[in-house]
Amino acid sequence: MNILALDIGGSKLIAALLFADDSRFEIFSAAHRNLAIDCRREQLLTLIDDAVAELGNISFERVGITIPGLADSCNGIWVYACFSGIRDFPIVQILSERYGNKPIAIENDVNACALAEKKYGKCRELNDFLWITVSNGIGGGLILNGEVYSGHFGGAAEIGHFVVMDSVDGCQPPIRCGCGHFGCLEAEAAGPGIAKRYAWKLQEQHQSNPTRSTPILSAYTAHKVAELARNGDSLALSVMETTGTLLGKAASYAVNLLNLEAVIFGGGVIQSFDLLLPSLEKSFRTRLFRSANPSVKLEQTGLGYHAGLAGAAAITLF
Protein backbone atom coordinates (compact mmCIF):
# COMPACT_ATOMS: atom_id res chain seq x y z
CA MET A 1 0.00 0.00 0.00
CA ASN A 2 1.01 3.64 -0.38
CA ILE A 3 2.23 5.16 2.87
CA LEU A 4 3.17 8.66 3.97
CA ALA A 5 6.32 8.22 6.05
CA LEU A 6 7.51 10.95 8.42
CA ASP A 7 11.01 10.37 9.77
CA ILE A 8 11.63 12.96 12.50
CA GLY A 9 15.20 13.06 13.77
CA GLY A 10 17.32 15.25 15.97
CA SER A 11 18.39 17.58 13.16
CA LYS A 12 16.26 16.65 10.16
CA LEU A 13 12.79 15.77 8.99
CA ILE A 14 12.13 13.59 5.96
CA ALA A 15 8.64 13.21 4.51
CA ALA A 16 8.25 10.54 1.85
CA LEU A 17 5.65 8.75 -0.18
CA LEU A 18 6.47 5.08 -0.46
CA PHE A 19 5.08 1.65 -1.16
CA ALA A 20 5.54 -1.09 1.42
CA ASP A 21 4.37 -4.59 2.14
CA ASP A 22 5.69 -7.40 4.32
CA SER A 23 8.78 -8.03 2.20
CA ARG A 24 9.86 -4.80 0.48
CA PHE A 25 9.58 -1.02 0.41
CA GLU A 26 10.10 1.48 -2.40
CA ILE A 27 10.43 5.25 -2.03
CA PHE A 28 8.64 7.27 -4.72
CA SER A 29 9.47 10.80 -3.57
CA ALA A 30 10.96 12.51 -0.52
CA ALA A 31 11.31 16.03 0.91
CA HIS A 32 13.96 17.01 3.46
CA ARG A 33 13.88 19.77 6.09
CA ASN A 34 16.47 20.79 8.67
CA LEU A 35 15.38 20.91 12.30
CA ALA A 36 16.85 23.16 14.96
CA ILE A 37 17.87 21.23 18.05
CA ASP A 38 15.34 23.24 20.09
CA CYS A 39 12.54 22.91 17.51
CA ARG A 40 9.15 23.22 19.22
CA ARG A 41 5.73 21.80 18.38
CA GLU A 42 4.36 24.54 16.12
CA GLN A 43 7.63 24.88 14.24
CA LEU A 44 7.70 21.13 13.68
CA LEU A 45 4.10 20.99 12.46
CA THR A 46 4.79 23.85 10.03
CA LEU A 47 7.82 22.00 8.65
CA ILE A 48 5.81 18.79 8.28
CA ASP A 49 3.10 20.64 6.36
CA ASP A 50 5.72 22.26 4.15
CA ALA A 51 7.53 18.99 3.41
CA VAL A 52 4.32 17.08 2.67
CA ALA A 53 3.19 19.89 0.35
CA GLU A 54 6.47 19.55 -1.56
CA LEU A 55 5.56 15.92 -2.33
CA GLY A 56 2.71 17.25 -4.44
CA ASN A 57 -0.84 15.98 -4.83
CA ILE A 58 -0.18 12.60 -3.25
CA SER A 59 -2.50 9.77 -2.35
CA PHE A 60 -1.76 7.53 0.61
CA GLU A 61 -3.64 5.06 2.77
CA ARG A 62 -1.69 5.20 6.04
CA VAL A 63 0.83 7.37 7.87
CA GLY A 64 3.88 6.20 9.80
CA ILE A 65 5.77 8.54 12.13
CA THR A 66 9.12 7.83 13.75
CA ILE A 67 10.22 10.16 16.55
CA PRO A 68 13.40 10.57 18.63
CA GLY A 69 12.78 9.83 22.29
CA LEU A 70 9.94 8.13 24.12
CA ALA A 71 6.70 7.28 22.30
CA ASP A 72 3.34 6.07 23.60
CA SER A 73 2.35 4.12 20.51
CA CYS A 74 -1.05 3.06 21.87
CA ASN A 75 -2.22 6.62 22.54
CA GLY A 76 -0.30 8.38 19.76
CA ILE A 77 1.75 10.57 22.10
CA TRP A 78 5.32 11.78 21.66
CA VAL A 79 6.15 11.45 25.36
CA TYR A 80 9.59 13.04 25.63
CA ALA A 81 12.80 13.95 23.81
CA CYS A 82 15.53 15.04 26.20
CA PHE A 83 17.54 17.14 23.72
CA SER A 84 14.63 19.20 22.33
CA GLY A 85 12.39 19.30 25.39
CA ILE A 86 9.30 18.16 23.49
CA ARG A 87 6.98 16.48 25.98
CA ASP A 88 3.44 14.99 25.96
CA PHE A 89 2.81 15.99 22.33
CA PRO A 90 -0.40 14.45 20.86
CA ILE A 91 1.04 14.45 17.35
CA VAL A 92 -1.11 11.57 16.05
CA GLN A 93 -4.38 13.31 16.95
CA ILE A 94 -3.26 16.55 15.33
CA LEU A 95 -2.08 14.94 12.10
CA SER A 96 -5.09 12.64 11.94
CA GLU A 97 -7.32 15.69 11.74
CA ARG A 98 -5.16 17.10 8.93
CA TYR A 99 -5.03 13.88 6.93
CA GLY A 100 -8.68 12.89 6.92
CA ASN A 101 -8.54 10.50 9.87
CA LYS A 102 -6.36 7.98 8.05
CA PRO A 103 -4.71 5.32 10.24
CA ILE A 104 -1.54 6.72 11.81
CA ALA A 105 1.16 4.78 13.65
CA ILE A 106 3.89 6.32 15.81
CA GLU A 107 6.98 4.69 17.28
CA ASN A 108 10.38 5.55 18.69
CA ASP A 109 12.66 5.94 15.69
CA VAL A 110 15.16 3.28 16.74
CA ASN A 111 12.47 0.71 17.57
CA ALA A 112 11.08 1.34 14.10
CA CYS A 113 14.53 0.95 12.51
CA ALA A 114 15.01 -2.35 14.34
CA LEU A 115 11.68 -3.58 13.00
CA ALA A 116 12.62 -2.47 9.48
CA GLU A 117 15.97 -4.28 9.74
CA LYS A 118 14.04 -7.42 10.66
CA LYS A 119 11.57 -7.04 7.77
CA TYR A 120 13.76 -5.58 5.02
CA GLY A 121 17.42 -5.61 6.03
CA LYS A 122 20.21 -7.88 7.26
CA CYS A 123 18.25 -9.44 10.12
CA ARG A 124 15.42 -11.21 8.28
CA GLU A 125 16.64 -14.54 9.65
CA LEU A 126 17.50 -13.24 13.15
CA ASN A 127 15.13 -13.08 16.11
CA ASP A 128 17.25 -11.48 18.84
CA PHE A 129 19.28 -8.37 18.07
CA LEU A 130 19.88 -4.76 19.09
CA TRP A 131 19.75 -1.81 16.67
CA ILE A 132 21.77 1.24 17.76
CA THR A 133 21.36 4.64 16.14
CA VAL A 134 24.30 7.04 16.49
CA SER A 135 23.36 10.49 15.25
CA ASN A 136 22.63 13.73 17.15
CA GLY A 137 21.56 11.36 19.90
CA ILE A 138 21.98 7.65 20.57
CA GLY A 139 19.11 5.21 20.94
CA GLY A 140 18.51 1.49 20.93
CA GLY A 141 15.81 -0.71 19.42
CA LEU A 142 15.49 -4.25 20.70
CA ILE A 143 14.10 -7.25 18.83
CA LEU A 144 13.47 -10.28 21.06
CA ASN A 145 11.80 -13.46 19.81
CA GLY A 146 11.25 -11.72 16.48
CA GLU A 147 9.28 -8.76 17.87
CA VAL A 148 10.02 -5.28 19.14
CA TYR A 149 10.47 -5.34 22.90
CA SER A 150 9.37 -2.00 24.37
CA GLY A 151 9.58 -2.77 28.08
CA HIS A 152 7.02 -2.25 30.83
CA PHE A 153 7.02 1.56 30.53
CA GLY A 154 7.84 1.71 26.82
CA GLY A 155 11.45 2.77 27.33
CA ALA A 156 13.43 -0.42 26.74
CA ALA A 157 16.88 -0.37 25.08
CA GLU A 158 17.71 3.25 25.95
CA ILE A 159 21.37 2.42 25.52
CA GLY A 160 22.18 6.09 25.01
CA HIS A 161 21.80 6.53 28.75
CA PHE A 162 24.26 3.86 29.78
CA VAL A 163 26.91 5.75 31.76
CA VAL A 164 30.15 4.88 29.97
CA MET A 165 32.51 7.69 30.99
CA ASP A 166 33.65 8.51 34.52
CA SER A 167 36.03 11.27 35.53
CA VAL A 168 38.79 8.68 35.91
CA ASP A 169 38.40 7.47 32.31
CA GLY A 170 40.15 10.38 30.62
CA CYS A 171 41.65 13.80 30.95
CA GLN A 172 38.38 15.57 30.08
CA PRO A 173 35.47 15.51 32.52
CA PRO A 174 32.39 13.52 31.51
CA ILE A 175 29.87 15.54 29.49
CA ARG A 176 26.51 16.39 31.00
CA CYS A 177 23.67 14.65 29.13
CA GLY A 178 20.28 16.14 28.35
CA CYS A 179 18.79 13.58 30.75
CA GLY A 180 20.69 15.23 33.61
CA HIS A 181 23.40 12.63 34.20
CA PHE A 182 27.08 12.88 33.31
CA GLY A 183 28.98 10.52 31.01
CA CYS A 184 26.02 8.94 29.17
CA LEU A 185 26.83 7.24 25.87
CA GLU A 186 24.60 9.77 24.08
CA ALA A 187 26.48 12.73 25.55
CA GLU A 188 29.91 11.25 24.85
CA ALA A 189 29.57 9.40 21.53
CA ALA A 190 26.74 11.05 19.57
CA GLY A 191 27.57 13.74 17.00
CA PRO A 192 27.66 16.73 19.39
CA GLY A 193 29.86 14.81 21.84
CA ILE A 194 32.33 13.91 19.08
CA ALA A 195 32.57 17.57 18.04
CA LYS A 196 32.92 18.72 21.65
CA ARG A 197 35.73 16.26 22.41
CA TYR A 198 37.62 17.35 19.29
CA ALA A 199 37.18 21.00 20.32
CA TRP A 200 38.62 20.23 23.76
CA LYS A 201 41.67 18.62 22.18
CA LEU A 202 42.18 21.62 19.92
CA GLN A 203 42.00 23.93 22.92
CA GLU A 204 44.57 21.83 24.79
CA GLN A 205 46.84 21.91 21.75
CA HIS A 206 46.49 25.69 21.46
CA GLN A 207 47.20 26.22 25.19
CA SER A 208 50.36 24.12 24.96
CA ASN A 209 51.51 26.03 21.87
CA PRO A 210 50.09 29.59 21.86
CA THR A 211 51.81 30.39 18.54
CA ARG A 212 49.14 28.32 16.78
CA SER A 213 46.08 30.16 15.55
CA THR A 214 43.11 30.13 17.90
CA PRO A 215 40.67 27.39 16.81
CA ILE A 216 37.12 28.35 15.88
CA LEU A 217 35.44 25.62 17.87
CA SER A 218 31.93 26.10 16.51
CA ALA A 219 33.21 25.18 13.04
CA TYR A 220 33.49 21.50 13.95
CA THR A 221 30.86 18.78 13.59
CA ALA A 222 31.06 15.01 13.79
CA HIS A 223 31.09 14.89 9.99
CA LYS A 224 33.99 17.34 9.88
CA VAL A 225 35.90 15.36 12.53
CA ALA A 226 35.45 12.19 10.44
CA GLU A 227 36.77 14.01 7.35
CA LEU A 228 39.81 15.18 9.28
CA ALA A 229 40.41 11.64 10.56
CA ARG A 230 40.34 10.30 7.00
CA ASN A 231 42.98 12.88 6.12
CA GLY A 232 45.24 11.68 8.91
CA ASP A 233 44.55 14.32 11.59
CA SER A 234 45.89 12.72 14.78
CA LEU A 235 43.43 14.52 17.10
CA ALA A 236 40.46 13.47 14.96
CA LEU A 237 41.71 9.88 14.78
CA SER A 238 41.99 9.83 18.57
CA VAL A 239 38.44 11.15 18.97
CA MET A 240 37.02 8.54 16.58
CA GLU A 241 38.94 5.81 18.40
CA THR A 242 37.48 6.91 21.74
CA THR A 243 33.99 7.04 20.23
CA GLY A 244 34.31 3.47 18.96
CA THR A 245 35.62 2.32 22.34
CA LEU A 246 32.61 3.77 24.16
CA LEU A 247 30.13 2.30 21.67
CA GLY A 248 31.74 -1.13 22.01
CA LYS A 249 31.66 -0.87 25.79
CA ALA A 250 27.92 -0.16 25.84
CA ALA A 251 27.15 -2.83 23.24
CA SER A 252 29.01 -5.47 25.26
CA TYR A 253 26.89 -4.75 28.34
CA ALA A 254 23.71 -5.17 26.30
CA VAL A 255 24.85 -8.46 24.74
CA ASN A 256 26.09 -9.88 28.03
CA LEU A 257 22.67 -9.16 29.54
CA LEU A 258 20.47 -10.31 26.66
CA ASN A 259 22.51 -12.97 24.80
CA LEU A 260 21.84 -11.45 21.37
CA GLU A 261 22.70 -12.68 17.89
CA ALA A 262 23.82 -9.32 16.53
CA VAL A 263 24.21 -5.60 17.14
CA ILE A 264 23.33 -3.43 14.14
CA PHE A 265 24.51 0.19 13.90
CA GLY A 266 22.84 2.99 11.95
CA GLY A 267 22.49 6.77 11.93
CA GLY A 268 24.49 9.64 10.50
CA VAL A 269 27.66 9.06 12.55
CA ILE A 270 27.72 5.44 11.36
CA GLN A 271 28.44 6.67 7.84
CA SER A 272 31.98 6.63 9.28
CA PHE A 273 31.66 3.06 10.57
CA ASP A 274 35.01 2.09 9.06
CA LEU A 275 36.74 4.63 11.31
CA LEU A 276 34.89 3.42 14.40
CA LEU A 277 34.93 -0.34 13.87
CA PRO A 278 38.51 -1.22 14.93
CA SER A 279 38.23 0.31 18.41
CA LEU A 280 34.54 -0.62 18.69
CA GLU A 281 35.29 -4.28 17.94
CA LYS A 282 38.28 -4.35 20.32
CA SER A 283 36.34 -2.74 23.16
CA PHE A 284 33.35 -5.02 22.59
CA ARG A 285 35.35 -8.27 22.44
CA THR A 286 37.44 -7.29 25.47
CA ARG A 287 34.33 -6.99 27.64
CA LEU A 288 32.19 -9.72 26.09
CA PHE A 289 31.39 -12.91 28.00
CA ARG A 290 32.51 -15.00 25.05
CA SER A 291 31.53 -18.44 26.31
CA ALA A 292 27.88 -17.37 26.38
CA ASN A 293 28.10 -15.31 23.17
CA PRO A 294 30.35 -17.24 20.77
CA SER A 295 29.20 -15.79 17.44
CA VAL A 296 27.56 -12.39 17.98
CA LYS A 297 27.95 -10.02 14.99
CA LEU A 298 28.62 -6.27 14.87
CA GLU A 299 27.38 -4.80 11.59
CA GLN A 300 26.34 -1.61 9.87
CA THR A 301 22.67 -1.46 8.86
CA GLY A 302 21.71 -2.82 5.46
CA LEU A 303 19.08 -0.09 5.05
CA GLY A 304 21.46 2.84 4.68
CA TYR A 305 20.31 6.43 5.05
CA HIS A 306 16.62 5.54 4.64
CA ALA A 307 16.34 3.18 7.62
CA GLY A 308 14.02 5.64 9.36
CA LEU A 309 11.63 5.79 6.40
CA ALA A 310 11.65 2.00 6.17
CA GLY A 311 10.83 1.93 9.87
CA ALA A 312 7.97 4.41 9.46
CA ALA A 313 6.54 2.14 6.76
CA ALA A 314 7.05 -1.04 8.79
CA ILE A 315 5.14 0.18 11.85
CA THR A 316 2.02 0.86 9.76
CA LEU A 317 1.79 -2.79 8.75
CA PHE A 318 1.08 -4.13 12.24
C-alpha positions in Angstrom: 0.0 0.0 0.0 1.0 3.6 -0.4 2.2 5.2 2.9 3.2 8.7 4.0 6.3 8.2 6.1 7.5 11.0 8.4 11.0 10.4 9.8 11.6 13.0 12.5 15.2 13.1 13.8 17.3 15.3 16.0 18.4 17.6 13.2 16.3 16.7 10.2 12.8 15.8 9.0 12.1 13.6 6.0 8.6 13.2 4.5 8.3 10.5 1.9 5.7 8.8 -0.2 6.5 5.1 -0.5 5.1 1.7 -1.2 5.5 -1.1 1.4 4.4 -4.6 2.1 5.7 -7.4 4.3 8.8 -8.0 2.2 9.9 -4.8 0.5 9.6 -1.0 0.4 10.1 1.5 -2.4 10.4 5.2 -2.0 8.6 7.3 -4.7 9.5 10.8 -3.6 11.0 12.5 -0.5 11.3 16.0 0.9 14.0 17.0 3.5 13.9 19.8 6.1 16.5 20.8 8.7 15.4 20.9 12.3 16.8 23.2 15.0 17.9 21.2 18.0 15.3 23.2 20.1 12.5 22.9 17.5 9.2 23.2 19.2 5.7 21.8 18.4 4.4 24.5 16.1 7.6 24.9 14.2 7.7 21.1 13.7 4.1 21.0 12.5 4.8 23.8 10.0 7.8 22.0 8.6 5.8 18.8 8.3 3.1 20.6 6.4 5.7 22.3 4.2 7.5 19.0 3.4 4.3 17.1 2.7 3.2 19.9 0.3 6.5 19.5 -1.6 5.6 15.9 -2.3 2.7 17.2 -4.4 -0.8 16.0 -4.8 -0.2 12.6 -3.3 -2.5 9.8 -2.3 -1.8 7.5 0.6 -3.6 5.1 2.8 -1.7 5.2 6.0 0.8 7.4 7.9 3.9 6.2 9.8 5.8 8.5 12.1 9.1 7.8 13.8 10.2 10.2 16.5 13.4 10.6 18.6 12.8 9.8 22.3 9.9 8.1 24.1 6.7 7.3 22.3 3.3 6.1 23.6 2.4 4.1 20.5 -1.0 3.1 21.9 -2.2 6.6 22.5 -0.3 8.4 19.8 1.7 10.6 22.1 5.3 11.8 21.7 6.2 11.4 25.4 9.6 13.0 25.6 12.8 13.9 23.8 15.5 15.0 26.2 17.5 17.1 23.7 14.6 19.2 22.3 12.4 19.3 25.4 9.3 18.2 23.5 7.0 16.5 26.0 3.4 15.0 26.0 2.8 16.0 22.3 -0.4 14.4 20.9 1.0 14.4 17.3 -1.1 11.6 16.0 -4.4 13.3 17.0 -3.3 16.6 15.3 -2.1 14.9 12.1 -5.1 12.6 11.9 -7.3 15.7 11.7 -5.2 17.1 8.9 -5.0 13.9 6.9 -8.7 12.9 6.9 -8.5 10.5 9.9 -6.4 8.0 8.0 -4.7 5.3 10.2 -1.5 6.7 11.8 1.2 4.8 13.7 3.9 6.3 15.8 7.0 4.7 17.3 10.4 5.6 18.7 12.7 5.9 15.7 15.2 3.3 16.7 12.5 0.7 17.6 11.1 1.3 14.1 14.5 1.0 12.5 15.0 -2.3 14.3 11.7 -3.6 13.0 12.6 -2.5 9.5 16.0 -4.3 9.7 14.0 -7.4 10.7 11.6 -7.0 7.8 13.8 -5.6 5.0 17.4 -5.6 6.0 20.2 -7.9 7.3 18.3 -9.4 10.1 15.4 -11.2 8.3 16.6 -14.5 9.7 17.5 -13.2 13.2 15.1 -13.1 16.1 17.2 -11.5 18.8 19.3 -8.4 18.1 19.9 -4.8 19.1 19.7 -1.8 16.7 21.8 1.2 17.8 21.4 4.6 16.1 24.3 7.0 16.5 23.4 10.5 15.3 22.6 13.7 17.1 21.6 11.4 19.9 22.0 7.7 20.6 19.1 5.2 20.9 18.5 1.5 20.9 15.8 -0.7 19.4 15.5 -4.2 20.7 14.1 -7.2 18.8 13.5 -10.3 21.1 11.8 -13.5 19.8 11.2 -11.7 16.5 9.3 -8.8 17.9 10.0 -5.3 19.1 10.5 -5.3 22.9 9.4 -2.0 24.4 9.6 -2.8 28.1 7.0 -2.2 30.8 7.0 1.6 30.5 7.8 1.7 26.8 11.5 2.8 27.3 13.4 -0.4 26.7 16.9 -0.4 25.1 17.7 3.3 25.9 21.4 2.4 25.5 22.2 6.1 25.0 21.8 6.5 28.8 24.3 3.9 29.8 26.9 5.8 31.8 30.2 4.9 30.0 32.5 7.7 31.0 33.6 8.5 34.5 36.0 11.3 35.5 38.8 8.7 35.9 38.4 7.5 32.3 40.2 10.4 30.6 41.7 13.8 30.9 38.4 15.6 30.1 35.5 15.5 32.5 32.4 13.5 31.5 29.9 15.5 29.5 26.5 16.4 31.0 23.7 14.6 29.1 20.3 16.1 28.3 18.8 13.6 30.7 20.7 15.2 33.6 23.4 12.6 34.2 27.1 12.9 33.3 29.0 10.5 31.0 26.0 8.9 29.2 26.8 7.2 25.9 24.6 9.8 24.1 26.5 12.7 25.6 29.9 11.2 24.9 29.6 9.4 21.5 26.7 11.1 19.6 27.6 13.7 17.0 27.7 16.7 19.4 29.9 14.8 21.8 32.3 13.9 19.1 32.6 17.6 18.0 32.9 18.7 21.6 35.7 16.3 22.4 37.6 17.4 19.3 37.2 21.0 20.3 38.6 20.2 23.8 41.7 18.6 22.2 42.2 21.6 19.9 42.0 23.9 22.9 44.6 21.8 24.8 46.8 21.9 21.7 46.5 25.7 21.5 47.2 26.2 25.2 50.4 24.1 25.0 51.5 26.0 21.9 50.1 29.6 21.9 51.8 30.4 18.5 49.1 28.3 16.8 46.1 30.2 15.5 43.1 30.1 17.9 40.7 27.4 16.8 37.1 28.4 15.9 35.4 25.6 17.9 31.9 26.1 16.5 33.2 25.2 13.0 33.5 21.5 13.9 30.9 18.8 13.6 31.1 15.0 13.8 31.1 14.9 10.0 34.0 17.3 9.9 35.9 15.4 12.5 35.4 12.2 10.4 36.8 14.0 7.3 39.8 15.2 9.3 40.4 11.6 10.6 40.3 10.3 7.0 43.0 12.9 6.1 45.2 11.7 8.9 44.5 14.3 11.6 45.9 12.7 14.8 43.4 14.5 17.1 40.5 13.5 15.0 41.7 9.9 14.8 42.0 9.8 18.6 38.4 11.1 19.0 37.0 8.5 16.6 38.9 5.8 18.4 37.5 6.9 21.7 34.0 7.0 20.2 34.3 3.5 19.0 35.6 2.3 22.3 32.6 3.8 24.2 30.1 2.3 21.7 31.7 -1.1 22.0 31.7 -0.9 25.8 27.9 -0.2 25.8 27.2 -2.8 23.2 29.0 -5.5 25.3 26.9 -4.7 28.3 23.7 -5.2 26.3 24.9 -8.5 24.7 26.1 -9.9 28.0 22.7 -9.2 29.5 20.5 -10.3 26.7 22.5 -13.0 24.8 21.8 -11.4 21.4 22.7 -12.7 17.9 23.8 -9.3 16.5 24.2 -5.6 17.1 23.3 -3.4 14.1 24.5 0.2 13.9 22.8 3.0 12.0 22.5 6.8 11.9 24.5 9.6 10.5 27.7 9.1 12.5 27.7 5.4 11.4 28.4 6.7 7.8 32.0 6.6 9.3 31.7 3.1 10.6 35.0 2.1 9.1 36.7 4.6 11.3 34.9 3.4 14.4 34.9 -0.3 13.9 38.5 -1.2 14.9 38.2 0.3 18.4 34.5 -0.6 18.7 35.3 -4.3 17.9 38.3 -4.3 20.3 36.3 -2.7 23.2 33.3 -5.0 22.6 35.3 -8.3 22.4 37.4 -7.3 25.5 34.3 -7.0 27.6 32.2 -9.7 26.1 31.4 -12.9 28.0 32.5 -15.0 25.1 31.5 -18.4 26.3 27.9 -17.4 26.4 28.1 -15.3 23.2 30.4 -17.2 20.8 29.2 -15.8 17.4 27.6 -12.4 18.0 27.9 -10.0 15.0 28.6 -6.3 14.9 27.4 -4.8 11.6 26.3 -1.6 9.9 22.7 -1.5 8.9 21.7 -2.8 5.5 19.1 -0.1 5.1 21.5 2.8 4.7 20.3 6.4 5.1 16.6 5.5 4.6 16.3 3.2 7.6 14.0 5.6 9.4 11.6 5.8 6.4 11.7 2.0 6.2 10.8 1.9 9.9 8.0 4.4 9.5 6.5 2.1 6.8 7.0 -1.0 8.8 5.1 0.2 11.9 2.0 0.9 9.8 1.8 -2.8 8.7 1.1 -4.1 12.2 
